[in-house]
Amino acid sequence: MKPIRFSHHARQQMIERGAQEAEVIDTIRTGEKVPAKKGRQGFRKNFQYDQLWGGRTYSIKQVLAIVAEEPEAMIVVTVYTFYF
């Protein structure tokens, strides 16, 4: 598989949304492929969480990575997280 690189925007969103780099890489390598806009590919995966986020405890954290595939690498464009 191609190397994974992160855009500056994706790194900022990871900080703001509580996603770790290892989670994003795992999501891309082993998560479910989902459609994305602008010719990009989405990857989604649920992680056991059982922690506080925004003052509430959540049992699941879902990571959604949006990736632009280039000839030499997969570029993470942005990252979303959803807490359940």
N, CA, C and O atoms as a Maestro MAE file, in Angstrom:
{
 s_m_m2io_version
 :::
 2.0.0
}

f_m_ct {
 s_m_title
 :::
 protein
 m_atom[336] {
  # First column is atom index #
  i_m_mmod_type
  r_m_x_coord
  r_m_y_coord
  r_m_z_coord
  i_m_residue_number
  s_m_chain_name
  s_m_pdb_residue_name
  s_m_pdb_atom_name
  i_m_atomic_number
  :::
  1 25 0.847 -1.186 0.000 1 A "MET " " N  " 7
  2 3 0.000 0.000 0.000 1 A "MET " " CA " 6
  3 2 0.892 1.249 0.000 1 A "MET " " C  " 6
  4 15 2.004 1.238 0.529 1 A "MET " " O  " 8
  5 25 0.390 2.292 -0.590 2 A "LYS " " N  " 7
  6 3 1.138 3.550 -0.683 2 A "LYS " " CA " 6
  7 2 1.335 4.182 0.691 2 A "LYS " " C  " 6
  8 15 0.550 3.937 1.607 2 A "LYS " " O  " 8
  9 25 2.384 4.996 0.838 3 A "PRO " " N  " 7
  10 3 2.557 5.724 2.099 3 A "PRO " " CA " 6
  11 2 1.421 6.726 2.307 3 A "PRO " " C  " 6
  12 15 0.816 7.208 1.350 3 A "PRO " " O  " 8
  13 25 1.148 7.025 3.564 4 A "ILE " " N  " 7
  14 3 0.088 7.964 3.927 4 A "ILE " " CA " 6
  15 2 0.739 9.256 4.391 4 A "ILE " " C  " 6
  16 15 1.610 9.254 5.261 4 A "ILE " " O  " 8
  17 25 0.301 10.363 3.795 5 A "ARG " " N  " 7
  18 3 0.786 11.687 4.192 5 A "ARG " " CA " 6
  19 2 -0.404 12.527 4.628 5 A "ARG " " C  " 6
  20 15 -1.532 12.297 4.193 5 A "ARG " " O  " 8
  21 25 -0.144 13.500 5.490 6 A "PHE " " N  " 7
  22 3 -1.200 14.331 6.055 6 A "PHE " " CA " 6
  23 2 -1.047 15.776 5.600 6 A "PHE " " C  " 6
  24 15 0.042 16.345 5.681 6 A "PHE " " O  " 8
  25 25 -2.135 16.370 5.121 7 A "SER " " N  " 7
  26 3 -2.119 17.800 4.811 7 A "SER " " CA " 6
  27 2 -2.110 18.586 6.118 7 A "SER " " C  " 6
  28 15 -2.460 18.060 7.175 7 A "SER " " O  " 8
  29 25 -1.710 19.832 6.033 8 A "HIS " " N  " 7
  30 3 -1.731 20.701 7.214 8 A "HIS " " CA " 6
  31 2 -3.156 20.808 7.756 8 A "HIS " " C  " 6
  32 15 -3.372 20.739 8.966 8 A "HIS " " O  " 8
  33 25 -4.113 20.973 6.868 9 A "HIS " " N  " 7
  34 3 -5.519 21.075 7.282 9 A "HIS " " CA " 6
  35 2 -5.955 19.818 8.041 9 A "HIS " " C  " 6
  36 15 -6.608 19.917 9.080 9 A "HIS " " O  " 8
  37 25 -5.599 18.643 7.529 10 A "ALA " " N  " 7
  38 3 -5.983 17.395 8.195 10 A "ALA " " CA " 6
  39 2 -5.393 17.329 9.600 10 A "ALA " " C  " 6
  40 15 -6.076 16.925 10.541 10 A "ALA " " O  " 8
  41 25 -4.137 17.721 9.746 11 A "ARG " " N  " 7
  42 3 -3.509 17.695 11.085 11 A "ARG " " CA " 6
  43 2 -4.229 18.640 12.046 11 A "ARG " " C  " 6
  44 15 -4.429 18.300 13.213 11 A "ARG " " O  " 8
  45 25 -4.616 19.813 11.571 12 A "GLN " " N  " 7
  46 3 -5.349 20.765 12.417 12 A "GLN " " CA " 6
  47 2 -6.701 20.184 12.828 12 A "GLN " " C  " 6
  48 15 -7.100 20.289 13.988 12 A "GLN " " O  " 8
  49 25 -7.399 19.576 11.880 13 A "GLN " " N  " 7
  50 3 -8.706 18.996 12.184 13 A "GLN " " CA " 6
  51 2 -8.582 17.824 13.151 13 A "GLN " " C  " 6
  52 15 -9.454 17.632 13.998 13 A "GLN " " O  " 8
  53 25 -7.525 17.045 13.038 14 A "MET " " N  " 7
  54 3 -7.302 15.936 13.968 14 A "MET " " CA " 6
  55 2 -7.182 16.455 15.396 14 A "MET " " C  " 6
  56 15 -7.736 15.859 16.320 14 A "MET " " O  " 8
  57 25 -6.469 17.549 15.584 15 A "ILE " " N  " 7
  58 3 -6.322 18.141 16.919 15 A "ILE " " CA " 6
  59 2 -7.673 18.618 17.427 15 A "ILE " " C  " 6
  60 15 -8.060 18.306 18.553 15 A "ILE " " O  " 8
  61 25 -8.393 19.373 16.602 16 A "GLU " " N  " 7
  62 3 -9.682 19.938 17.016 16 A "GLU " " CA " 6
  63 2 -10.737 18.877 17.276 16 A "GLU " " C  " 6
  64 15 -11.611 19.062 18.123 16 A "GLU " " O  " 8
  65 25 -10.661 17.761 16.550 17 A "ARG " " N  " 7
  66 3 -11.717 16.749 16.623 17 A "ARG " " CA " 6
  67 2 -11.334 15.515 17.431 17 A "ARG " " C  " 6
  68 15 -12.138 14.594 17.576 17 A "ARG " " O  " 8
  69 25 -10.118 15.489 17.954 18 A "GLY " " N  " 7
  70 3 -9.729 14.409 18.856 18 A "GLY " " CA " 6
  71 2 -9.309 13.115 18.197 18 A "GLY " " C  " 6
  72 15 -9.446 12.054 18.806 18 A "GLY " " O  " 8
  73 25 -8.803 13.160 16.978 19 A "ALA " " N  " 7
  74 3 -8.336 11.954 16.295 19 A "ALA " " CA " 6
  75 2 -6.817 11.853 16.415 19 A "ALA " " C  " 6
  76 15 -6.103 12.843 16.257 19 A "ALA " " O  " 8
  77 25 -6.342 10.661 16.693 20 A "GLN " " N  " 7
  78 3 -4.906 10.407 16.784 20 A "GLN " " CA " 6
  79 2 -4.383 9.921 15.425 20 A "GLN " " C  " 6
  80 15 -5.115 9.287 14.665 20 A "GLN " " O  " 8
  81 25 -3.132 10.220 15.131 21 A "GLU " " N  " 7
  82 3 -2.550 9.805 13.851 21 A "GLU " " CA " 6
  83 2 -2.649 8.297 13.654 21 A "GLU " " C  " 6
  84 15 -2.981 7.837 12.561 21 A "GLU " " O  " 8
  85 25 -2.366 7.523 14.698 22 A "ALA " " N  " 7
  86 3 -2.429 6.061 14.596 22 A "ALA " " CA " 6
  87 2 -3.843 5.585 14.260 22 A "ALA " " C  " 6
  88 15 -4.009 4.623 13.509 22 A "ALA " " O  " 8
  89 25 -4.860 6.249 14.808 23 A "GLU " " N  " 7
  90 3 -6.248 5.893 14.499 23 A "GLU " " CA " 6
  91 2 -6.565 6.168 13.032 23 A "GLU " " C  " 6
  92 15 -7.231 5.368 12.375 23 A "GLU " " O  " 8
  93 25 -6.091 7.292 12.528 24 A "VAL " " N  " 7
  94 3 -6.359 7.649 11.132 24 A "VAL " " CA " 6
  95 2 -5.673 6.654 10.195 24 A "VAL " " C  " 6
  96 15 -6.279 6.207 9.221 24 A "VAL " " O  " 8
  97 25 -4.440 6.309 10.473 25 A "ILE " " N  " 7
  98 3 -3.722 5.336 9.643 25 A "ILE " " CA " 6
  99 2 -4.433 3.986 9.679 25 A "ILE " " C  " 6
  100 15 -4.615 3.353 8.639 25 A "ILE " " O  " 8
  101 25 -4.836 3.543 10.875 26 A "ASP " " N  " 7
  102 3 -5.566 2.279 11.011 26 A "ASP " " CA " 6
  103 2 -6.886 2.332 10.245 26 A "ASP " " C  " 6
  104 15 -7.281 1.351 9.614 26 A "ASP " " O  " 8
  105 25 -7.562 3.469 10.299 27 A "THR " " N  " 7
  106 3 -8.825 3.644 9.576 27 A "THR " " CA " 6
  107 2 -8.610 3.480 8.076 27 A "THR " " C  " 6
  108 15 -9.403 2.815 7.409 27 A "THR " " O  " 8
  109 25 -7.558 4.072 7.541 28 A "ILE " " N  " 7
  110 3 -7.278 3.977 6.105 28 A "ILE " " CA " 6
  111 2 -6.868 2.557 5.724 28 A "ILE " " C  " 6
  112 15 -7.288 2.050 4.684 28 A "ILE " " O  " 8
  113 25 -6.063 1.922 6.544 29 A "ARG " " N  " 7
  114 3 -5.550 0.582 6.230 29 A "ARG " " CA " 6
  115 2 -6.605 -0.517 6.393 29 A "ARG " " C  " 6
  116 15 -6.629 -1.469 5.612 29 A "ARG " " O  " 8
  117 25 -7.485 -0.391 7.410 30 A "THR " " N  " 7
  118 3 -8.390 -1.504 7.724 30 A "THR " " CA " 6
  119 2 -9.867 -1.124 7.788 30 A "THR " " C  " 6
  120 15 -10.715 -1.991 7.998 30 A "THR " " O  " 8
  121 25 -10.187 0.156 7.611 31 A "GLY " " N  " 7
  122 3 -11.574 0.596 7.740 31 A "GLY " " CA " 6
  123 2 -12.403 0.356 6.486 31 A "GLY " " C  " 6
  124 15 -11.910 -0.128 5.467 31 A "GLY " " O  " 8
  125 25 -13.660 0.708 6.596 32 A "GLU " " N  " 7
  126 3 -14.619 0.571 5.500 32 A "GLU " " CA " 6
  127 2 -14.445 1.722 4.508 32 A "GLU " " C  " 6
  128 15 -14.347 2.882 4.906 32 A "GLU " " O  " 8
  129 25 -14.408 1.392 3.213 33 A "LYS " " N  " 7
  130 3 -14.358 2.430 2.178 33 A "LYS " " CA " 6
  131 2 -15.751 3.011 2.000 33 A "LYS " " C  " 6
  132 15 -16.739 2.279 1.939 33 A "LYS " " O  " 8
  133 25 -15.818 4.331 1.919 34 A "VAL " " N  " 7
  134 3 -17.096 5.014 1.699 34 A "VAL " " CA " 6
  135 2 -16.888 6.080 0.621 34 A "VAL " " C  " 6
  136 15 -15.782 6.601 0.475 34 A "VAL " " O  " 8
  137 25 -17.939 6.409 -0.132 35 A "PRO " " N  " 7
  138 3 -17.789 7.426 -1.177 35 A "PRO " " CA " 6
  139 2 -17.498 8.807 -0.594 35 A "PRO " " C  " 6
  140 15 -17.921 9.132 0.515 35 A "PRO " " O  " 8
  141 25 -16.774 9.600 -1.357 36 A "ALA " " N  " 7
  142 3 -16.487 10.986 -0.976 36 A "ALA " " CA " 6
  143 2 -16.582 11.850 -2.231 36 A "ALA " " C  " 6
  144 15 -16.540 11.340 -3.350 36 A "ALA " " O  " 8
  145 25 -16.707 13.141 -2.038 37 A "LYS " " N  " 7
  146 3 -16.841 14.080 -3.156 37 A "LYS " " CA " 6
  147 2 -15.491 14.381 -3.806 37 A "LYS " " C  " 6
  148 15 -14.434 14.069 -3.259 37 A "LYS " " O  " 8
  149 25 -15.555 14.986 -4.966 38 A "LYS " " N  " 7
  150 3 -14.389 15.498 -5.696 38 A "LYS " " CA " 6
  151 2 -13.373 14.408 -6.051 38 A "LYS " " C  " 6
  152 15 -12.171 14.672 -6.073 38 A "LYS " " O  " 8
  153 25 -13.840 13.201 -6.326 39 A "GLY " " N  " 7
  154 3 -12.944 12.125 -6.723 39 A "GLY " " CA " 6
  155 2 -12.089 11.571 -5.602 39 A "GLY " " C  " 6
  156 15 -11.112 10.867 -5.857 39 A "GLY " " O  " 8
  157 25 -12.436 11.874 -4.392 40 A "ARG " " N  " 7
  158 3 -11.673 11.394 -3.239 40 A "ARG " " CA " 6
  159 2 -12.315 10.137 -2.676 40 A "ARG " " C  " 6
  160 15 -13.419 9.756 -3.064 40 A "ARG " " O  " 8
  161 25 -11.608 9.505 -1.759 41 A "GLN " " N  " 7
  162 3 -12.094 8.285 -1.124 41 A "GLN " " CA " 6
  163 2 -12.198 8.510 0.379 41 A "GLN " " C  " 6
  164 15 -11.316 9.120 0.983 41 A "GLN " " O  " 8
  165 25 -13.264 8.024 0.972 42 A "GLY " " N  " 7
  166 3 -13.417 8.088 2.420 42 A "GLY " " CA " 6
  167 2 -13.143 6.731 3.037 42 A "GLY " " C  " 6
  168 15 -13.384 5.695 2.418 42 A "GLY " " O  " 8
  169 25 -12.639 6.743 4.257 43 A "PHE " " N  " 7
  170 3 -12.414 5.524 5.033 43 A "PHE " " CA " 6
  171 2 -12.977 5.764 6.423 43 A "PHE " " C  " 6
  172 15 -12.717 6.796 7.042 43 A "PHE " " O  " 8
  173 25 -13.762 4.789 6.913 44 A "ARG " " N  " 7
  174 3 -14.446 4.969 8.192 44 A "ARG " " CA " 6
  175 2 -14.201 3.746 9.075 44 A "ARG " " C  " 6
  176 15 -14.193 2.607 8.609 44 A "ARG " " O  " 8
  177 25 -14.001 4.025 10.377 45 A "LYS " " N  " 7
  178 3 -13.809 2.926 11.329 45 A "LYS " " CA " 6
  179 2 -14.249 3.376 12.711 45 A "LYS " " C  " 6
  180 15 -14.037 4.523 13.104 45 A "LYS " " O  " 8
  181 25 -14.868 2.453 13.446 46 A "ASN " " N  " 7
  182 3 -15.269 2.701 14.828 46 A "ASN " " CA " 6
  183 2 -14.205 2.174 15.778 46 A "ASN " " C  " 6
  184 15 -13.640 1.101 15.567 46 A "ASN " " O  " 8
  185 25 -13.940 2.947 16.828 47 A "PHE " " N  " 7
  186 3 -12.993 2.564 17.868 47 A "PHE " " CA " 6
  187 2 -13.704 2.571 19.214 47 A "PHE " " C  " 6
  188 15 -14.529 3.444 19.483 47 A "PHE " " O  " 8
  189 25 -13.381 1.590 20.059 48 A "GLN " " N  " 7
  190 3 -13.884 1.620 21.432 48 A "GLN " " CA " 6
  191 2 -13.267 2.838 22.112 48 A "GLN " " C  " 6
  192 15 -12.058 3.053 22.019 48 A "GLN " " O  " 8
  193 25 -14.081 3.632 22.792 49 A "TYR " " N  " 7
  194 3 -13.586 4.901 23.331 49 A "TYR " " CA " 6
  195 2 -13.742 4.977 24.849 49 A "TYR " " C  " 6
  196 15 -12.742 5.077 25.560 49 A "TYR " " O  " 8
  197 25 -14.963 4.932 25.356 50 A "ASP " " N  " 7
  198 3 -15.238 4.947 26.800 50 A "ASP " " CA " 6
  199 2 -14.495 6.065 27.533 50 A "ASP " " C  " 6
  200 15 -13.875 5.830 28.570 50 A "ASP " " O  " 8
  201 25 -14.561 7.274 26.991 51 A "GLN " " N  " 7
  202 3 -13.886 8.426 27.590 51 A "GLN " " CA " 6
  203 2 -14.759 9.669 27.460 51 A "GLN " " C  " 6
  204 15 -15.792 9.671 26.791 51 A "GLN " " O  " 8
  205 25 -14.302 10.724 28.125 52 A "LEU " " N  " 7
  206 3 -14.983 12.009 28.031 52 A "LEU " " CA " 6
  207 2 -14.570 12.749 26.763 52 A "LEU " " C  " 6
  208 15 -13.403 12.739 26.373 52 A "LEU " " O  " 8
  209 25 -15.545 13.388 26.133 53 A "TRP " " N  " 7
  210 3 -15.289 14.318 25.036 53 A "TRP " " CA " 6
  211 2 -16.365 15.390 25.128 53 A "TRP " " C  " 6
  212 15 -17.557 15.085 25.092 53 A "TRP " " O  " 8
  213 25 -15.951 16.624 25.243 54 A "GLY " " N  " 7
  214 3 -16.910 17.719 25.326 54 A "GLY " " CA " 6
  215 2 -17.830 17.622 26.528 54 A "GLY " " C  " 6
  216 15 -18.993 18.021 26.460 54 A "GLY " " O  " 8
  217 25 -17.312 17.092 27.629 55 A "GLY " " N  " 7
  218 3 -18.092 17.018 28.858 55 A "GLY " " CA " 6
  219 2 -19.026 15.828 28.971 55 A "GLY " " C  " 6
  220 15 -19.759 15.715 29.953 55 A "GLY " " O  " 8
  221 25 -19.017 14.937 27.988 56 A "ARG " " N  " 7
  222 3 -19.849 13.732 28.025 56 A "ARG " " CA " 6
  223 2 -18.988 12.503 27.806 56 A "ARG " " C  " 6
  224 15 -17.936 12.573 27.171 56 A "ARG " " O  " 8
  225 25 -19.441 11.376 28.335 57 A "THR " " N  " 7
  226 3 -18.748 10.111 28.128 57 A "THR " " CA " 6
  227 2 -19.357 9.398 26.925 57 A "THR " " C  " 6
  228 15 -20.576 9.262 26.818 57 A "THR " " O  " 8
  229 25 -18.497 8.952 26.032 58 A "TYR " " N  " 7
  230 3 -18.934 8.234 24.833 58 A "TYR " " CA " 6
  231 2 -18.245 6.875 24.787 58 A "TYR " " C  " 6
  232 15 -17.087 6.742 25.182 58 A "TYR " " O  " 8
  233 25 -18.962 5.873 24.303 59 A "SER " " N  " 7
  234 3 -18.382 4.533 24.233 59 A "SER " " CA " 6
  235 2 -17.687 4.262 22.899 59 A "SER " " C  " 6
  236 15 -16.788 3.424 22.824 59 A "SER " " O  " 8
  237 25 -18.102 4.968 21.851 60 A "ILE " " N  " 7
  238 3 -17.538 4.740 20.514 60 A "ILE " " CA " 6
  239 2 -17.066 6.060 19.914 60 A "ILE " " C  " 6
  240 15 -17.737 7.086 20.020 60 A "ILE " " O  " 8
  241 25 -15.899 6.009 19.285 61 A "LYS " " N  " 7
  242 3 -15.419 7.132 18.471 61 A "LYS " " CA " 6
  243 2 -15.284 6.614 17.043 61 A "LYS " " C  " 6
  244 15 -14.579 5.638 16.789 61 A "LYS " " O  " 8
  245 25 -15.963 7.275 16.124 62 A "GLN " " N  " 7
  246 3 -15.863 6.915 14.712 62 A "GLN " " CA " 6
  247 2 -14.957 7.924 14.017 62 A "GLN " " C  " 6
  248 15 -15.154 9.134 14.125 62 A "GLN " " O  " 8
  249 25 -13.965 7.409 13.304 63 A "VAL " " N  " 7
  250 3 -13.041 8.251 12.549 63 A "VAL " " CA " 6
  251 2 -13.375 8.107 11.069 63 A "VAL " " C  " 6
  252 15 -13.528 6.997 10.560 63 A "VAL " " O  " 8
  253 25 -13.486 9.238 10.389 64 A "LEU " " N  " 7
  254 3 -13.715 9.278 8.946 64 A "LEU " " CA " 6
  255 2 -12.595 10.104 8.326 64 A "LEU " " C  " 6
  256 15 -12.499 11.311 8.551 64 A "LEU " " O  " 8
  257 25 -11.749 9.439 7.544 65 A "ALA " " N  " 7
  258 3 -10.634 10.109 6.868 65 A "ALA " " CA " 6
  259 2 -10.982 10.277 5.394 65 A "ALA " " C  " 6
  260 15 -11.407 9.325 4.740 65 A "ALA " " O  " 8
  261 25 -10.803 11.485 4.871 66 A "ILE " " N  " 7
  262 3 -11.016 11.765 3.451 66 A "ILE " " CA " 6
  263 2 -9.642 11.852 2.792 66 A "ILE " " C  " 6
  264 15 -8.786 12.636 3.201 66 A "ILE " " O  " 8
  265 25 -9.453 11.030 1.765 67 A "VAL " " N  " 7
  266 3 -8.127 10.838 1.175 67 A "VAL " " CA " 6
  267 2 -8.148 11.142 -0.320 67 A "VAL " " C  " 6
  268 15 -9.072 10.751 -1.035 67 A "VAL " " O  " 8
  269 25 -7.117 11.844 -0.778 68 A "ALA " " N  " 7
  270 3 -6.870 12.043 -2.207 68 A "ALA " " CA " 6
  271 2 -5.715 11.123 -2.584 68 A "ALA " " C  " 6
  272 15 -4.615 11.242 -2.043 68 A "ALA " " O  " 8
  273 25 -5.968 10.212 -3.510 69 A "GLU " " N  " 7
  274 3 -4.914 9.280 -3.897 69 A "GLU " " CA " 6
  275 2 -4.088 9.878 -5.022 69 A "GLU " " C  " 6
  276 15 -4.618 10.248 -6.070 69 A "GLU " " O  " 8
  277 25 -2.791 9.969 -4.795 70 A "GLU " " N  " 7
  278 3 -1.849 10.467 -5.790 70 A "GLU " " CA " 6
  279 2 -0.962 9.308 -6.229 70 A "GLU " " C  " 6
  280 15 -0.970 8.262 -5.581 70 A "GLU " " O  " 8
  281 25 -0.201 9.461 -7.303 71 A "PRO " " N  " 7
  282 3 0.605 8.338 -7.793 71 A "PRO " " CA " 6
  283 2 1.571 7.753 -6.753 71 A "PRO " " C  " 6
  284 15 1.778 6.541 -6.715 71 A "PRO " " O  " 8
  285 25 2.159 8.607 -5.915 72 A "GLU " " N  " 7
  286 3 3.166 8.123 -4.972 72 A "GLU " " CA " 6
  287 2 2.675 7.975 -3.539 72 A "GLU " " C  " 6
  288 15 3.351 7.345 -2.727 72 A "GLU " " O  " 8
  289 25 1.511 8.539 -3.206 73 A "ALA " " N  " 7
  290 3 1.071 8.530 -1.803 73 A "ALA " " CA " 6
  291 2 -0.428 8.750 -1.706 73 A "ALA " " C  " 6
  292 15 -1.083 9.190 -2.651 73 A "ALA " " O  " 8
  293 25 -0.946 8.431 -0.534 74 A "MET " " N  " 7
  294 3 -2.329 8.751 -0.191 74 A "MET " " CA " 6
  295 2 -2.267 9.975 0.713 74 A "MET " " C  " 6
  296 15 -1.626 9.938 1.764 74 A "MET " " O  " 8
  297 25 -2.925 11.055 0.314 75 A "ILE " " N  " 7
  298 3 -2.886 12.312 1.056 75 A "ILE " " CA " 6
  299 2 -4.179 12.457 1.846 75 A "ILE " " C  " 6
  300 15 -5.266 12.499 1.270 75 A "ILE " " O  " 8
  301 25 -4.056 12.534 3.171 76 A "VAL " " N  " 7
  302 3 -5.227 12.751 4.017 76 A "VAL " " CA " 6
  303 2 -5.575 14.229 3.915 76 A "VAL " " C  " 6
  304 15 -4.791 15.090 4.313 76 A "VAL " " O  " 8
  305 25 -6.760 14.516 3.377 77 A "VAL " " N  " 7
  306 3 -7.199 15.883 3.131 77 A "VAL " " CA " 6
  307 2 -7.858 16.470 4.375 77 A "VAL " " C  " 6
  308 15 -7.587 17.611 4.749 77 A "VAL " " O  " 8
  309 25 -8.725 15.683 5.011 78 A "THR " " N  " 7
  310 3 -9.368 16.112 6.261 78 A "THR " " CA " 6
  311 2 -9.792 14.884 7.046 78 A "THR " " C  " 6
  312 15 -9.834 13.773 6.518 78 A "THR " " O  " 8
  313 25 -10.102 15.102 8.307 79 A "VAL " " N  " 7
  314 3 -10.518 14.019 9.204 79 A "VAL " " CA " 6
  315 2 -11.712 14.494 10.010 79 A "VAL " " C  " 6
  316 15 -11.717 15.604 10.543 79 A "VAL " " O  " 8
  317 25 -12.729 13.639 10.093 80 A "TYR " " N  " 7
  318 3 -13.904 13.896 10.922 80 A "TYR " " CA " 6
  319 2 -13.955 12.855 12.030 80 A "TYR " " C  " 6
  320 15 -13.502 11.725 11.848 80 A "TYR " " O  " 8
  321 25 -14.499 13.228 13.164 81 A "THR " " N  " 7
  322 3 -14.768 12.255 14.221 81 A "THR " " CA " 6
  323 2 -16.209 12.416 14.667 81 A "THR " " C  " 6
  324 15 -16.752 13.520 14.702 81 A "THR " " O  " 8
  325 25 -16.808 11.296 15.006 82 A "PHE " " N  " 7
  326 3 -18.177 11.259 15.512 82 A "PHE " " CA " 6
  327 2 -18.160 10.430 16.784 82 A "PHE " " C  " 6
  328 15 -17.542 9.366 16.835 82 A "PHE " " O  " 8
  329 25 -18.830 10.915 17.793 83 A "TYR " " N  " 7
  330 3 -18.836 10.242 19.089 83 A "TYR " " CA " 6
  331 2 -20.230 9.721 19.383 83 A "TYR " " C  " 6
  332 15 -21.216 10.441 19.227 83 A "TYR " " O  " 8
  333 25 -20.311 8.448 19.817 84 A "PHE " " N  " 7
  334 3 -21.584 7.810 20.139 84 A "PHE " " CA " 6
  335 2 -21.531 7.210 21.533 84 A "PHE " " C  " 6
  336 15 -22.512 6.625 21.992 84 A "PHE " " O  " 8
  :::
 }
 m_bond[335] {
  # First column is bond index #
  i_m_from
  i_m_to
  i_m_order
  :::
  1 1 2 1
  2 2 3 1
  3 3 4 2
  4 3 5 1
  5 5 6 1
  6 6 7 1
  7 7 8 2
  8 7 9 1
  9 9 10 1
  10 10 11 1
  11 11 12 2
  12 11 13 1
  13 13 14 1
  14 14 15 1
  15 15 16 2
  16 15 17 1
  17 17 18 1
  18 18 19 1
  19 19 20 2
  20 19 21 1
  21 21 22 1
  22 22 23 1
  23 23 24 2
  24 23 25 1
  25 25 26 1
  26 26 27 1
  27 27 28 2
  28 27 29 1
  29 29 30 1
  30 30 31 1
  31 31 32 2
  32 31 33 1
  33 33 34 1
  34 34 35 1
  35 35 36 2
  36 35 37 1
  37 37 38 1
  38 38 39 1
  39 39 40 2
  40 39 41 1
  41 41 42 1
  42 42 43 1
  43 43 44 2
  44 43 45 1
  45 45 46 1
  46 46 47 1
  47 47 48 2
  48 47 49 1
  49 49 50 1
  50 50 51 1
  51 51 52 2
  52 51 53 1
  53 53 54 1
  54 54 55 1
  55 55 56 2
  56 55 57 1
  57 57 58 1
  58 58 59 1
  59 59 60 2
  60 59 61 1
  61 61 62 1
  62 62 63 1
  63 63 64 2
  64 63 65 1
  65 65 66 1
  66 66 67 1
  67 67 68 2
  68 67 69 1
  69 69 70 1
  70 70 71 1
  71 71 72 2
  72 71 73 1
  73 73 74 1
  74 74 75 1
  75 75 76 2
  76 75 77 1
  77 77 78 1
  78 78 79 1
  79 79 80 2
  80 79 81 1
  81 81 82 1
  82 82 83 1
  83 83 84 2
  84 83 85 1
  85 85 86 1
  86 86 87 1
  87 87 88 2
  88 87 89 1
  89 89 90 1
  90 90 91 1
  91 91 92 2
  92 91 93 1
  93 93 94 1
  94 94 95 1
  95 95 96 2
  96 95 97 1
  97 97 98 1
  98 98 99 1
  99 99 100 2
  100 99 101 1
  101 101 102 1
  102 102 103 1
  103 103 104 2
  104 103 105 1
  105 105 106 1
  106 106 107 1
  107 107 108 2
  108 107 109 1
  109 109 110 1
  110 110 111 1
  111 111 112 2
  112 111 113 1
  113 113 114 1
  114 114 115 1
  115 115 116 2
  116 115 117 1
  117 117 118 1
  118 118 119 1
  119 119 120 2
  120 119 121 1
  121 121 122 1
  122 122 123 1
  123 123 124 2
  124 123 125 1
  125 125 126 1
  126 126 127 1
  127 127 128 2
  128 127 129 1
  129 129 130 1
  130 130 131 1
  131 131 132 2
  132 131 133 1
  133 133 134 1
  134 134 135 1
  135 135 136 2
  136 135 137 1
  137 137 138 1
  138 138 139 1
  139 139 140 2
  140 139 141 1
  141 141 142 1
  142 142 143 1
  143 143 144 2
  144 143 145 1
  145 145 146 1
  146 146 147 1
  147 147 148 2
  148 147 149 1
  149 149 150 1
  150 150 151 1
  151 151 152 2
  152 151 153 1
  153 153 154 1
  154 154 155 1
  155 155 156 2
  156 155 157 1
  157 157 158 1
  158 158 159 1
  159 159 160 2
  160 159 161 1
  161 161 162 1
  162 162 163 1
  163 163 164 2
  164 163 165 1
  165 165 166 1
  166 166 167 1
  167 167 168 2
  168 167 169 1
  169 169 170 1
  170 170 171 1
  171 171 172 2
  172 171 173 1
  173 173 174 1
  174 174 175 1
  175 175 176 2
  176 175 177 1
  177 177 178 1
  178 178 179 1
  179 179 180 2
  180 179 181 1
  181 181 182 1
  182 182 183 1
  183 183 184 2
  184 183 185 1
  185 185 186 1
  186 186 187 1
  187 187 188 2
  188 187 189 1
  189 189 190 1
  190 190 191 1
  191 191 192 2
  192 191 193 1
  193 193 194 1
  194 194 195 1
  195 195 196 2
  196 195 197 1
  197 197 198 1
  198 198 199 1
  199 199 200 2
  200 199 201 1
  201 201 202 1
  202 202 203 1
  203 203 204 2
  204 203 205 1
  205 205 206 1
  206 206 207 1
  207 207 208 2
  208 207 209 1
  209 209 210 1
  210 210 211 1
  211 211 212 2
  212 211 213 1
  213 213 214 1
  214 214 215 1
  215 215 216 2
  216 215 217 1
  217 217 218 1
  218 218 219 1
  219 219 220 2
  220 219 221 1
  221 221 222 1
  222 222 223 1
  223 223 224 2
  224 223 225 1
  225 225 226 1
  226 226 227 1
  227 227 228 2
  228 227 229 1
  229 229 230 1
  230 230 231 1
  231 231 232 2
  232 231 233 1
  233 233 234 1
  234 234 235 1
  235 235 236 2
  236 235 237 1
  237 237 238 1
  238 238 239 1
  239 239 240 2
  240 239 241 1
  241 241 242 1
  242 242 243 1
  243 243 244 2
  244 243 245 1
  245 245 246 1
  246 246 247 1
  247 247 248 2
  248 247 249 1
  249 249 250 1
  250 250 251 1
  251 251 252 2
  252 251 253 1
  253 253 254 1
  254 254 255 1
  255 255 256 2
  256 255 257 1
  257 257 258 1
  258 258 259 1
  259 259 260 2
  260 259 261 1
  261 261 262 1
  262 262 263 1
  263 263 264 2
  264 263 265 1
  265 265 266 1
  266 266 267 1
  267 267 268 2
  268 267 269 1
  269 269 270 1
  270 270 271 1
  271 271 272 2
  272 271 273 1
  273 273 274 1
  274 274 275 1
  275 275 276 2
  276 275 277 1
  277 277 278 1
  278 278 279 1
  279 279 280 2
  280 279 281 1
  281 281 282 1
  282 282 283 1
  283 283 284 2
  284 283 285 1
  285 285 286 1
  286 286 287 1
  287 287 288 2
  288 287 289 1
  289 289 290 1
  290 290 291 1
  291 291 292 2
  292 291 293 1
  293 293 294 1
  294 294 295 1
  295 295 296 2
  296 295 297 1
  297 297 298 1
  298 298 299 1
  299 299 300 2
  300 299 301 1
  301 301 302 1
  302 302 303 1
  303 303 304 2
  304 303 305 1
  305 305 306 1
  306 306 307 1
  307 307 308 2
  308 307 309 1
  309 309 310 1
  310 310 311 1
  311 311 312 2
  312 311 313 1
  313 313 314 1
  314 314 315 1
  315 315 316 2
  316 315 317 1
  317 317 318 1
  318 318 319 1
  319 319 320 2
  320 319 321 1
  321 321 322 1
  322 322 323 1
  323 323 324 2
  324 323 325 1
  325 325 326 1
  326 326 327 1
  327 327 328 2
  328 327 329 1
  329 329 330 1
  330 330 331 1
  331 331 332 2
  332 331 333 1
  333 333 334 1
  334 334 335 1
  335 335 336 2
  :::
 }
}
